[in-house]
Amino acid sequence: MSFIWYELMTTDPDAAAGFYGEVVGWKIADGPDPQSGDQDYRMIVRDDGGNAGGVLRLSKEMCDAGAAPMWIPYLYTNDVDALLKTIQSEGGTLQMPPTDLPVGRIAMVTDPQGVPIYVMDPIPPAGAPDAVSDVFSPDARQRVSWNELASPDLNASKAFYARHFGFEFNDVMSMGDMDDYCFIDRADVRLGAIMQRQDDGQPGAWLMYFRVPSIAAANAAIVKQGGNVLLPPHEVPTGDWVLIATDPQGAGFGLVGAQS
């Protein structure tokens, strides 16, 4: 296991529901999940009935403390507290202390390069002790199909994620002046890639690519729904087409799929 959940932090879950419903096809509830307590947390539901992740409403207090709309991945660990101590000793920063939820123990931390991630020791659903996360899939629609990090320090990030999450870097694609594109493998599955950040203004964050049936249709939906296409549709070596965009609240994401 590696990427086991994805979360959209946003100032407007209702607007996110409309936007991603049109762009990706997800269904996001009109109100908070009954089990979310005093937070506004909503599940992202795929057409097949499974969950693609969750949506957390950013409160004024969170925004005042520096939080901003973004997508964040959850990475698996079997010991949240021990991992946090190690990450902090390596230069990471605790953002949210360990918290026990019905679904597991979680915490938010920045890695030593300043990239925010959640770490989680999940609790399997009742009656399904061997259940595993299915929010990532290389080829299934409405799931994350690629995880990409533009790191302030490529080699340091590769070492960090290999050490703590079992990432392997078996293949590299040269991008010329843009340095190397280092593919991430784990348990014979290609999860994404890490590359060197190109300028200081580029966000230090994981970028998740959601699979859609048509990049052309999704691109049109982004524009119609008030999003901003940062990198227009283009073909990648796999034969897929991709784009990078922000939603109307400013959260960055990617899309991958057929051209039309």
C-alpha positions in Angstrom: 0.0 0.0 0.0 1.1 3.6 -0.6 -1.5 6.2 -1.7 -4.6 5.2 0.2 -6.8 8.3 0.2 -7.0 11.7 -1.3 -8.6 14.9 0.1 -9.7 18.1 -1.3 -9.4 21.0 1.1 -11.6 23.8 -0.1 -13.4 26.9 1.0 -16.6 25.9 -0.8 -17.6 22.3 -0.9 -20.8 23.1 -2.6 -19.1 24.8 -5.5 -16.6 21.9 -5.6 -19.4 19.4 -5.9 -20.8 21.2 -9.0 -17.4 21.7 -10.6 -16.0 18.2 -10.2 -19.3 16.6 -11.0 -19.2 18.2 -14.4 -15.5 17.7 -15.0 -14.8 14.2 -13.5 -18.3 12.9 -13.0 -18.1 12.5 -9.2 -21.0 13.0 -6.8 -20.3 14.9 -3.6 -22.9 15.2 -0.9 -24.9 18.4 -0.3 -23.9 18.4 3.3 -21.4 17.0 5.8 -21.0 13.3 6.4 -23.0 12.4 9.7 -19.8 10.9 11.1 -17.7 14.0 10.5 -18.4 15.6 13.9 -18.0 19.3 14.0 -16.1 19.4 10.7 -17.7 19.7 7.3 -16.3 16.5 5.6 -18.0 15.0 2.6 -17.3 11.8 0.6 -16.5 11.8 -3.1 -18.5 9.0 -4.7 -17.7 7.4 -8.0 -20.2 6.1 -10.6 -19.5 2.5 -9.3 -20.5 3.5 -5.8 -17.0 3.5 -4.3 -15.3 6.5 -2.8 -12.6 8.5 -4.7 -11.6 10.5 -1.6 -13.1 13.2 0.6 -13.7 17.0 0.8 -12.9 19.1 3.8 -14.3 22.6 4.2 -11.6 25.0 5.3 -12.8 27.1 8.2 -11.9 30.7 8.6 -9.5 29.7 11.4 -7.7 27.3 9.1 -7.4 29.9 6.4 -6.1 32.5 8.9 -3.5 29.9 9.9 -2.3 29.6 6.3 -4.4 26.8 4.8 -5.4 27.2 1.2 -7.4 25.1 -1.2 -5.5 22.1 -2.4 -5.5 18.4 -3.0 -3.4 16.3 -0.5 -2.6 12.5 -0.6 -2.8 10.1 2.3 0.2 7.7 2.5 0.1 4.4 4.4 2.0 3.7 7.6 1.5 1.0 10.2 2.8 3.4 13.0 1.7 7.1 12.6 3.5 8.3 15.8 6.8 6.7 15.1 6.9 7.9 11.5 6.0 11.5 12.6 8.9 11.5 15.0 11.3 10.4 12.3 10.0 12.8 9.7 10.3 15.7 12.2 13.8 14.6 13.1 14.6 14.8 9.4 13.3 18.4 9.0 9.6 17.8 8.4 7.0 19.9 10.2 3.9 18.7 12.0 0.7 20.4 10.7 -2.0 18.3 12.4 -1.3 16.1 15.4 -2.3 12.4 15.4 -6.0 12.0 15.5 -8.0 8.8 15.9 -11.0 8.4 13.6 -13.4 5.4 13.0 -11.4 4.8 9.8 -7.9 4.9 11.3 -5.2 7.1 12.9 -4.1 10.1 10.8 -1.8 13.1 11.0 -0.7 15.8 8.6 3.0 16.7 8.2 5.2 18.4 5.7 8.1 16.4 4.3 11.6 17.8 4.8 11.2 19.7 1.5 8.0 21.4 2.7 5.5 19.2 0.8 2.3 18.5 2.8 1.0 15.0 3.1 -1.2 13.0 5.4 0.0 9.7 7.0 -2.5 7.1 8.0 -2.8 3.8 9.7 -6.2 2.7 8.4 -8.8 0.5 10.1 -10.4 -2.0 7.7 -14.2 -1.9 7.4 -16.1 -4.2 9.8 -16.4 -7.6 8.3 -13.7 -7.0 5.7 -10.3 -7.3 7.4 -8.4 -7.8 4.2 -10.0 -4.8 2.4 -7.5 -2.5 0.6 -7.9 1.0 -0.8 -9.0 1.4 -4.4 -8.7 5.2 -4.7 -5.7 4.8 -7.0 -5.8 2.9 -10.3 -3.5 3.3 -13.3 -6.4 2.9 -15.7 -9.9 3.1 -14.0 -12.0 6.2 -14.6 -12.9 8.6 -11.8 -9.8 7.5 -9.8 -6.4 9.0 -9.4 -4.2 7.5 -12.1 -1.0 9.4 -11.6 0.8 11.0 -8.6 3.3 13.7 -9.5 5.6 15.7 -7.3 7.6 18.7 -8.5 10.2 18.8 -5.7 12.4 21.6 -4.5 15.1 18.9 -4.2 14.7 15.9 -6.5 17.3 13.6 -4.9 16.2 14.4 -1.4 12.6 13.7 -2.2 13.5 10.4 -3.9 15.4 9.3 -0.8 12.7 10.4 1.6 9.8 8.6 -0.1 11.9 5.5 -0.8 13.0 5.3 2.9 9.5 5.8 4.4 7.0 4.5 1.8 8.9 1.9 -0.2 9.0 3.9 -3.4 11.3 2.5 -6.1 12.8 4.6 -8.9 13.7 2.1 -11.6 13.2 4.2 -14.7 14.1 7.7 -15.7 13.0 9.9 -18.6 15.3 12.8 -19.5 13.5 16.1 -20.0 16.6 17.9 -21.2 17.0 21.3 -19.5 14.1 20.4 -17.2 16.2 17.5 -15.6 15.0 14.0 -15.1 11.4 12.6 -14.7 11.8 9.8 -12.2 9.1 7.2 -12.3 7.7 5.8 -9.0 7.1 2.1 -8.7 5.9 0.1 -5.7 5.0 -3.6 -5.7 5.2 -3.7 -9.5 2.7 -0.8 -9.9 3.7 2.5 -11.4 2.3 5.2 -9.2 3.6 8.4 -10.8 6.8 10.4 -10.9 9.0 12.9 -9.1 10.8 15.7 -10.9 12.8 18.8 -10.0 10.7 21.9 -9.5 11.4 24.4 -12.3 11.1 27.7 -10.3 10.5 28.9 -6.8 6.9 29.9 -7.7 5.9 26.4 -8.5 3.8 24.9 -5.6 5.6 22.3 -3.4 2.7 19.9 -3.5 1.7 16.5 -4.9 -0.4 16.9 -8.1 -2.9 14.1 -8.7 -4.2 13.3 -12.1 -7.8 12.0 -12.3 -8.8 9.7 -15.2 -11.6 10.9 -17.4 -13.0 9.4 -20.6 -12.4 12.5 -22.8 -9.7 15.2 -22.2 -11.4 17.4 -24.7 -14.7 17.2 -23.0 -13.2 17.7 -19.6 -11.2 20.7 -20.8 -14.4 22.3 -22.0 -16.1 21.6 -18.7 -13.3 23.2 -16.7 -13.6 26.4 -18.7 -17.4 26.4 -18.6 -17.4 25.8 -14.8 -15.0 28.6 -14.0 -11.7 26.7 -13.6 -8.4 27.7 -15.1 -6.4 25.5 -17.5 -2.7 26.0 -16.7 -1.3 23.4 -19.1 -3.5 22.7 -22.1 -4.2 19.2 -23.3 -1.2 17.4 -24.8 -0.1 13.8 -25.5 2.3 11.9 -23.2 4.5 8.9 -24.1 1.9 6.4 -22.9 -0.6 7.6 -25.6 -2.8 9.3 -23.0 -3.6 13.0 -23.1 -3.2 15.1 -20.0 -3.8 18.6 -18.8 -3.2 20.6 -15.6 -5.8 23.0 -14.1 -7.1 24.7 -11.0 -10.6 24.6 -9.8 -12.5 27.9 -9.1 -11.3 27.9 -5.5 -7.6 27.5 -6.6 -6.9 23.9 -5.9 -4.5 22.4 -8.5 -5.2 19.0 -10.2 -4.4 17.1 -13.4 -6.6 15.0 -15.7 -5.6 12.1 -17.9 -7.5 10.2 -20.5 -8.2 9.8 -24.2 -8.0 12.8 -26.4 -11.7 12.8 -27.3 
